[in-house]
Amino acid sequence: MRKILKNITILYAEDESEDPIVVGMIHCLIPTKQGIKLYMSSPILYTDLNNDRVNDLIVVAHTEGGWRGGNVFNQDIFVFLNEKGSYKLASVTTDWELAKPKGYGYVRVKNAENGILLAEADIYTDKDARCCPSDHYFMKYKFEDNKFVNTSSAFIGSDY
């Protein structure tokens, strides 16, 4: 099997506010096999994202960091476009970015079909504690101009 990534460097920008956030990486897991489940996501997916009739690669990396008040579990979605048989990194999107425009929360990639990213989202409401977003959605995204654009959000239910 050919290696796709030689290395990944994760840098955090310093918070310049009066009350800076203390950040610390605790754990980072980058998948190496297709067909496994990783923290409620399918971490390696192939689909044609740019309509060139060639499958591109989506890799979901799971990170755990120490922020104020406890650990935070995030997933970053790496998109590699297939250019003449070689995968080139096109974008990296955090699950927090995918949670918008609904709000803040966690998005877990489930599948990709016909160039559309399928995911489930847990979104915070004004009533939620920091631990537990209570509204749940089924989300669809298309890849446009090297970023994911939300095409639909179907409300699944609430914990309240």
VOBA-1610 file (N, C-alpha, C; in pm, whole numbers, padded with zeros to 5 digits, always signed):
BEGIN
Met+00083-00118+00000Met+00000+00000+00000Met+00088+00125+00000Arg+00055+00218-00085Arg+00132+00341-00096Arg+00093+00438+00015Lys+00190+00503+00075Lys+00162+00602+00179Lys+00108+00730+00115Ile+00005+00784+00176Ile-00055+00908+00126Ile+00006+01028+00196Leu+00022+01018+00326Leu+00074+01131+00405Leu+00211+01096+00460Lys+00301+01192+00452Lys+00433+01173+00511Lys+00432+01219+00656Asn+00364+01332+00682Asn+00351+01380+00819Asn+00238+01481+00826Ile+00190+01501+00946Ile+00090+01603+00973Ile+00137+01683+01092Thr+00136+01813+01079Thr+00172+01902+01188Thr+00047+01977+01230Ile+00017+01976+01358Ile-00099+02046+01410Ile-00051+02166+01489Leu-00092+02285+01447Leu-00054+02408+01514Leu-00179+02477+01566Tyr-00171+02533+01684Tyr-00281+02609+01740Tyr-00242+02756+01744Ala-00329+02841+01693Ala-00305+02985+01700Ala-00332+03030+01843Glu-00250+03122+01890Glu-00271+03173+02024Glu-00396+03260+02029Asp-00467+03249+02137Asp-00587+03329+02158Asp-00543+03464+02215Glu-00576+03573+02146Glu-00529+03705+02189Glu-00631+03779+02275Ser-00734+03712+02320Ser-00834+03776+02404Ser-00778+03797+02545Glu-00856+03864+02629Glu-00813+03887+02766Glu-00808+03759+02847Asp-00889+03662+02808Asp-00896+03535+02879Asp-00860+03423+02781Pro-00731+03403+02755Pro-00692+03306+02653Pro-00728+03162+02691Ile-00760+03086+02591Ile-00792+02944+02610Ile-00661+02866+02616Val-00651+02778+02713Val-00534+02692+02723Val-00563+02567+02642Val-00478+02538+02545Val-00501+02427+02455Val-00392+02324+02472Gly-00431+02199+02469Gly-00332+02093+02472Gly-00382+01972+02398Met-00302+01921+02307Met-00339+01801+02234Met-00317+01681+02325Ile-00420+01599+02338Ile-00411+01480+02421Ile-00395+01357+02334His-00469+01354+02223His-00474+01233+02142His-00513+01271+01999Cys-00450+01210+01901Cys-00489+01229+01761Cys-00483+01093+01693Leu-00591+01055+01626Leu-00597+00926+01558Leu-00626+00949+01411Ile-00534+00905+01327Ile-00551+00915+01182Ile-00571+00774+01131Pro-00683+00747+01065Pro-00713+00611+01020Pro-00621+00565+00907Thr-00603+00434+00899Thr-00520+00377+00792Thr-00595+00274+00709Lys-00717+00236+00749Lys-00793+00135+00676Lys-00933+00183+00647Gln-00985+00141+00533Gln-01123+00171+00498Gln-01214+00065+00560Gly-01339+00103+00589Gly-01438+00009+00637Gly-01447-00003+00788Ile-01367+00071+00862Ile-01377+00068+01008Ile-01463+00185+01054Lys-01509+00178+01176Lys-01580+00290+01238Lys-01485+00354+01337Leu-01483+00486+01340Leu-01393+00560+01427Leu-01473+00668+01499Tyr-01498+00646+01626Tyr-01569+00745+01706Tyr-01694+00795+01633Met-01779+00701+01592Met-01908+00728+01528Met-01897+00780+01385Ser-01781+00768+01322Ser-01764+00811+01184Ser-01706+00700+01099Ser-01724+00714+00969Ser-01656+00630+00872Ser-01535+00709+00825Pro-01413+00670+00866Pro-01299+00759+00851Pro-01234+00766+00712Ile-01256+00668+00626Ile-01196+00672+00493Ile-01305+00645+00391Leu-01328+00744+00304Leu-01434+00733+00204Leu-01382+00776+00068Tyr-01437+00714-00036Tyr-01404+00752-00173Tyr-01531+00793-00245Thr-01526+00907-00311Thr-01637+00954-00394Thr-01584+01064-00486Asp-01652+01087-00595Asp-01612+01193-00688Asp-01667+01326-00637Leu-01580+01410-00582Leu-01621+01537-00524Leu-01622+01652-00623Asn-01543+01642-00729Asn-01529+01755-00821Asn-01581+01725-00963Asn-01664+01623-00976Asn-01731+01590-01103Asn-01636+01563-01219Asp-01520+01500-01191Asp-01430+01464-01300Asp-01435+01314-01329Arg-01532+01245-01268Arg-01556+01100-01287Arg-01444+01013-01230Val-01367+01068-01136Val-01261+00995-01067Val-01286+01010-00917Asn-01277+00899-00845Asn-01300+00906-00700Asn-01189+00982-00629Asp-01231+01072-00542Asp-01142+01146-00455Asp-01145+01079-00318Leu-01060+01124-00227Leu-01044+01061-00097Leu-01082+01157+00015Ile-01162+01107+00110Ile-01197+01181+00231Ile-01141+01103+00349Val-01063+01170+00434Val-01007+01107+00554Val-01053+01188+00675Val-01115+01120+00772Val-01163+01185+00893Val-01065+01150+01007Ala-00998+01253+01061Ala-00904+01234+01171Ala-00972+01277+01301His-00957+01198+01405His-01018+01225+01535His-00912+01284+01628Thr-00946+01396+01693Thr-00854+01456+01790Thr-00925+01478+01923Glu-00849+01465+02027Glu-00898+01495+02161Glu-00804+01599+02220Gly-00863+01707+02267Gly-00781+01814+02323Gly-00832+01856+02459Gly-00746+01919+02536Gly-00784+01970+02666Gly-00812+02118+02659Trp-00933+02157+02676Trp-00973+02297+02674Trp-01022+02333+02814Arg-01079+02449+02828Arg-01136+02486+02958Arg-01250+02392+02993Gly-01252+02340+03110Gly-01365+02262+03158Gly-01368+02117+03116Gly-01265+02066+03052Gly-01264+01924+03018Gly-01215+01899+02877Asn-01222+01773+02838Asn-01174+01732+02708Asn-01278+01759+02600Val-01228+01785+02480Val-01313+01811+02365Val-01274+01711+02258Phe-01373+01646+02197Phe-01350+01546+02094Phe-01394+01603+01960Asn-01300+01629+01872Asn-01331+01686+01742Asn-01288+01593+01630Gln-01342+01619+01512Gln-01301+01546+01394Gln-01273+01647+01283Asp-01162+01626+01215Asp-01122+01710+01103Asp-01135+01628+00977Ile-01194+01688+00873Ile-01220+01618+00748Ile-01118+01667+00646Phe-01027+01577+00606Phe-00925+01606+00506Phe-00976+01559+00370Val-00970+01646+00270Val-01011+01611+00134Val-00888+01608+00046Phe-00868+01494-00021Phe-00761+01478-00118Phe-00824+01455-00254Leu-00800+01547-00347Leu-00852+01532-00482Leu-00756+01447-00565Asn-00813+01359-00644Asn-00735+01271-00729Asn-00698+01347-00857Glu-00570+01379-00869Glu-00521+01451-00986Glu-00421+01363-01060Lys-00468+01306-01170Lys-00385+01219-01255Lys-00326+01104-01176Gly-00409+01041-01091Gly-00367+00924-01016Gly-00293+00951-00886Ser-00277+01077-00851Ser-00210+01113-00727Ser-00303+01199-00642Tyr-00312+01170-00514Tyr-00401+01246-00425Tyr-00331+01371-00374Lys-00396+01485-00392Lys-00343+01615-00347Lys-00438+01673-00243Leu-00382+01718-00133Leu-00463+01778-00027Leu-00530+01905-00081Ala-00664+01909-00073Ala-00741+02024-00122Ala-00796+02109-00009Ser-00836+02045+00102Ser-00891+02123+00213Ser-00895+02040+00341Val-00905+02112+00452Val-00927+02053+00584Val-01041+02131+00647Thr-01143+02059+00692Thr-01261+02122+00752Thr-01285+02060+00888Thr-01310+02143+00988Thr-01341+02091+01122Thr-01489+02056+01130Asp-01522+01966+01220Asp-01663+01932+01238Asp-01742+02053+01289Trp-01677+02143+01362Trp-01746+02264+01408Trp-01787+02353+01292Glu-01702+02359+01188Glu-01738+02437+01069Glu-01857+02375+00998Leu-01863+02242+00993Leu-01975+02174+00928Leu-02105+02190+01005Ala-02097+02214+01135Ala-02218+02229+01217Ala-02295+02355+01182Lys-02231+02451+01122Lys-02299+02575+01085Lys-02380+02551+00959Pro-02487+02616+00931Pro-02537+02738+00993Pro-02628+02712+01113Lys-02649+02588+01151Lys-02738+02558+01263Lys-02684+02608+01395Gly-02552+02610+01412Gly-02496+02654+01538Gly-02365+02585+01566Tyr-02342+02553+01691Tyr-02220+02486+01733Tyr-02253+02342+01768Gly-02157+02253+01740Gly-02179+02114+01774Gly-02078+02025+01706Tyr-02114+01898+01701Tyr-02025+01796+01646Tyr-02093+01731+01526Val-02015+01711+01421Val-02065+01644+01302Val-01983+01517+01282Arg-02052+01406+01263Arg-01986+01278+01243Arg-02018+01227+01103Val-01915+01216+01020Val-01930+01173+00882Val-01969+01025+00880Lys-02076+00993+00808Lys-02124+00855+00801Lys-02093+00788+00669Asn-02105+00864+00557Asn-02086+00804+00427Asn-02071+00915+00323Ala-02039+00875+00202Ala-02036+00966+00088Ala-02097+00892-00030Glu-02194+00955-00094Glu-02261+00894-00208Glu-02276+00996-00319Asn-02230+00959-00439Asn-02243+01046-00556Asn-02192+01187-00531Gly-02079+01198-00463Gly-02019+01328-00438Gly-02078+01405-00322Ile-02174+01347-00252Ile-02239+01413-00138Ile-02192+01349-00008Leu-02148+01432+00086Leu-02106+01387+00218Leu-02229+01376+00307Leu-02249+01260+00368Leu-02363+01235+00457Leu-02313+01228+00600Ala-02380+01299+00690Ala-02332+01307+00827Ala-02447+01323+00926Glu-02419+01292+01051Glu-02511+01319+01161Glu-02449+01427+01248Ala-02533+01519+01294Ala-02483+01632+01373Ala-02556+01639+01507Asp-02481+01668+01611Asp-02534+01698+01743Asp-02507+01846+01766Ile-02614+01925+01775Ile-02603+02071+01780Ile-02650+02122+01916Tyr-02574+02218+01971Tyr-02608+02278+02099Tyr-02726+02373+02086Thr-02811+02372+02188Thr-02915+02472+02202Thr-02875+02565+02318Asp-02951+02670+02341Asp-02922+02763+02451Asp-02936+02696+02587Lys-03010+02586+02595Lys-03035+02518+02722Lys-02929+02413+02757Asp-02841+02380+02663Asp-02751+02266+02681Asp-02631+02298+02769Ala-02589+02196+02844Ala-02463+02203+02918Ala-02349+02186+02817Arg-02229+02224+02857Arg-02115+02215+02764Arg-02085+02073+02720Cys-02128+01977+02798Cys-02098+01837+02764Cys-02185+01781+02654Cys-02306+01836+02641Cys-02406+01755+02572Cys-02498+01835+02480Pro-02467+01841+02351Pro-02561+01904+02259Pro-02687+01817+02246Ser-02803+01878+02241Ser-02927+01799+02250Ser-03006+01787+02120Asp-02982+01872+02022Asp-03056+01861+01896Asp-02976+01779+01796His-03046+01691+01723His-02980+01597+01632His-03034+01614+01490Tyr-02941+01615+01393Tyr-02976+01639+01253Tyr-02907+01537+01164Phe-02967+01512+01048Phe-02902+01440+00939Phe-02864+01545+00836Met-02736+01555+00803Met-02685+01663+00718Met-02630+01608+00587Lys-02640+01691+00482Lys-02579+01660+00353Lys-02496+01780+00309Tyr-02379+01750+00250Tyr-02287+01855+00205Tyr-02236+01821+00066Lys-02220+01924-00017Lys-02150+01907-00144Lys-02018+01982-00134Phe-01922+01939-00213Phe-01789+02000-00213Phe-01783+02100-00328Glu-01768+02228-00292Glu-01774+02335-00390Glu-01666+02438-00358Asp-01585+02473-00457Asp-01477+02571-00436Asp-01386+02530-00320Asn-01351+02403-00315Asn-01262+02345-00212Asn-01314+02359-00069Lys-01446+02360-00053Lys-01503+02357+00082Lys-01638+02287+00077Phe-01681+02239+00192Phe-01811+02173+00201Phe-01921+02277+00222Val-02028+02263+00147Val-02144+02351+00156Val-02264+02267+00198Asn-02334+02311+00301Asn-02451+02238+00350Asn-02564+02250+00247Thr-02615+02133+00203Thr-02727+02134+00108Thr-02859+02099+00174Ser-02853+02030+00290Ser-02977+02003+00363Ser-02947+01963+00507Ser-03042+01997+00594Ser-03036+01961+00735Ser-03174+01911+00775Ala-03184+01784+00805Ala-03312+01726+00847Ala-03307+01702+00997Phe-03401+01761+01069Phe-03408+01745+01214Phe-03448+01603+01248Ile-03369+01534+01331Ile-03397+01397+01371Ile-03474+01395+01503Gly-03433+01482+01596Gly-03498+01485+01727Gly-03416+01560+01828Ser-03471+01569+01948Ser-03406+01640+02057Ser-03406+01552+02182Asp-03310+01574+02269Asp-03306+01502+02396Asp-03404+01559+02498Tyr-03465+01674+02466Tyr-03560+01736+02560Tyr-03700+01692+02529
//
